[in-house]
Amino acid sequence: MPANRRTILVTGGLGYIGSHTCVVLAEAGYRPVIVDNLANAKASVLPRIRELAKPDIAFPKADVRDRTAMEKILASPRPTSRSTRPMCATARR
Ligand SMILES: NC(=O)c1ccc[n+]([C@@H]2O[C@H](COP(=O)([O-])OP(=O)(O)OC[C@H]3O[C@@H](n4cnc5c(N)ncnc54)[C@H](O)[C@@H]3O)[C@@H](O)[C@H]2O)c1
């Protein structure tokens, strides 16, 4: 696993497509940050994703329509990441 993994934002990351996407992204060397408002998912999915993808997955619960919350998430640097601004991968329909 590369030490300088890039952070990638996965919206809807606790859903069906998003959760599988997170596992594959983690396997490919990315550090997924999941944003999900739990409208159609349960937080209990997170431990299973972490188990499959290694535990290094952040989950700031938020609604992607909440501009203030999204700006805060996007502005947050990850302590051990070289990238301070996450890339975006939309996992919603
Ligand atoms: N084969 C299977 O077992 C299976 C199981 C489930 C779904 N599916 C299929 O997968 C497709 C659906 O998957 P999907 O991943 O697109 O949908 P999904 O509903 O599983 O995932 C969407 C995620 O987005 C989140 N979300 C919704 N609005 C949000 C918002 N405003 N802000 C933040 N998060 C938000 C939801 O909480 C959810 O976790 C459908 O075609 C369905 O038939 C297949």
The ligand as a MOL file (V3000), in Angstrom:
LIG
                    3D

  0  0  0     0  0            999 V3000
M  V30 BEGIN CTAB
M  V30 COUNTS 44 48 0 0 0
M  V30 BEGIN ATOM
M  V30 1 N -27.8230 -6.4480 -6.6460 0
M  V30 2 C -28.1060 -6.0090 -5.4220 0
M  V30 3 O -28.0250 -6.7400 -4.4520 0
M  V30 4 C -28.5210 -4.5760 -5.2530 0
M  V30 5 C -28.6900 -4.0740 -3.9810 0
M  V30 6 C -29.0260 -2.7240 -3.8390 0
M  V30 7 C -29.1700 -1.9290 -4.9560 0
M  V30 8 N -28.9950 -2.4570 -6.1990 0 CHG=1
M  V30 9 C -29.1120 -1.6010 -7.3840 0
M  V30 10 O -28.1540 -0.5780 -7.2730 0
M  V30 11 C -28.7380 0.6440 -7.7430 0
M  V30 12 C -28.7570 1.6530 -6.6300 0
M  V30 13 O -27.4770 1.8110 -6.0690 0
M  V30 14 P -26.9650 3.2460 -5.6640 0
M  V30 15 O -25.6570 3.0220 -4.9610 0
M  V30 16 O -27.0260 4.1440 -6.8350 0 CHG=-1
M  V30 17 O -28.0850 3.7730 -4.6590 0
M  V30 18 P -28.1320 3.6510 -3.0850 0
M  V30 19 O -29.4540 4.2030 -2.6550 0
M  V30 20 O -27.7620 2.2970 -2.6050 0
M  V30 21 O -26.9620 4.6430 -2.6160 0
M  V30 22 C -27.1090 6.0180 -2.6210 0
M  V30 23 C -26.4500 6.5280 -1.3560 0
M  V30 24 O -26.5330 7.9320 -1.3800 0
M  V30 25 C -26.9420 8.4110 -0.1300 0
M  V30 26 N -27.5750 9.6940 -0.3690 0
M  V30 27 C -28.7570 9.9540 -0.9810 0
M  V30 28 N -28.9860 11.2670 -1.0450 0
M  V30 29 C -27.9080 11.8780 -0.4530 0
M  V30 30 C -27.5750 13.2390 -0.1880 0
M  V30 31 N -28.3730 14.2600 -0.5690 0
M  V30 32 N -26.3960 13.4980 0.4400 0
M  V30 33 C -25.5770 12.4810 0.8140 0
M  V30 34 N -25.8570 11.1780 0.6080 0
M  V30 35 C -27.0150 10.8740 -0.0280 0
M  V30 36 C -27.8670 7.3540 0.4260 0
M  V30 37 O -27.9590 7.3640 1.8370 0
M  V30 38 C -27.1800 6.0810 -0.0770 0
M  V30 39 O -26.2320 5.5890 0.8430 0
M  V30 40 C -30.1140 0.3200 -8.2490 0
M  V30 41 O -30.0440 0.0900 -9.6300 0
M  V30 42 C -30.4570 -0.9470 -7.4810 0
M  V30 43 O -31.3820 -1.7230 -8.1860 0
M  V30 44 C -28.6460 -3.7560 -6.3560 0
M  V30 END ATOM
M  V30 BEGIN BOND
M  V30 1 1 1 2
M  V30 2 2 2 3
M  V30 3 1 2 4
M  V30 4 1 4 5
M  V30 5 2 4 44
M  V30 6 2 5 6
M  V30 7 1 6 7
M  V30 8 2 7 8
M  V30 9 1 8 9
M  V30 10 1 8 44
M  V30 11 1 9 10
M  V30 12 1 9 42
M  V30 13 1 10 11
M  V30 14 1 11 12
M  V30 15 1 11 40
M  V30 16 1 12 13
M  V30 17 1 13 14
M  V30 18 2 14 15
M  V30 19 1 14 16
M  V30 20 1 14 17
M  V30 21 1 17 18
M  V30 22 2 18 19
M  V30 23 1 18 20
M  V30 24 1 18 21
M  V30 25 1 21 22
M  V30 26 1 22 23
M  V30 27 1 23 24
M  V30 28 1 23 38
M  V30 29 1 24 25
M  V30 30 1 25 26
M  V30 31 1 25 36
M  V30 32 1 26 27
M  V30 33 1 26 35
M  V30 34 2 27 28
M  V30 35 1 28 29
M  V30 36 1 29 30
M  V30 37 2 29 35
M  V30 38 1 30 31
M  V30 39 2 30 32
M  V30 40 1 32 33
M  V30 41 2 33 34
M  V30 42 1 34 35
M  V30 43 1 36 37
M  V30 44 1 36 38
M  V30 45 1 38 39
M  V30 46 1 40 41
M  V30 47 1 40 42
M  V30 48 1 42 43
M  V30 END BOND
M  V30 END CTAB
M  END
